[in-house]
Amino acid sequence: MQLSWIQEKVKSNEYLYTFHADTERRDDGLSTADVQDALLSGAILEDYPNDPRGPCLLYGRAANQPIHVVCGQNRSGWLVLITVYVPAIGINSSGCVLRPLHHKQSTVGPRQNWNS
């Protein structure tokens, strides 16, 4: 999936949220304008070319906070926002930054990887 295609779809308003993405967006206090800003100013962190929907993980910023968007393409050629969240960054005991963790972490039990 190409960043230019994503940005073209956002500019032409040819994108939609899954129920899950909209719920996660609201839970993290993000407006639709925040997500749009992140998509227009973002960069693709990971691409999943073997997925038939062609999804990717995009990182962007809006309102001075990081935003992750997992998005893909539906059969009609629209951009589909699969999930949207403010990432938490893990830091190990030696101070190295780890891969982003999903924002919903239990206060009890192990942390979950962002894509689990």
Secondary structure, 3 states (H helix, E strand, C coil): CCHHHHHHHHHCCCEEECHHHHHHHHHCCCCHHHHHHHHHHCEEEEECCCCCCCCEEEEEEECCEEEEEEEEECCCCCEEEEEEECCEEEECCCCCEEEEECCCCCCCCCCCECCC
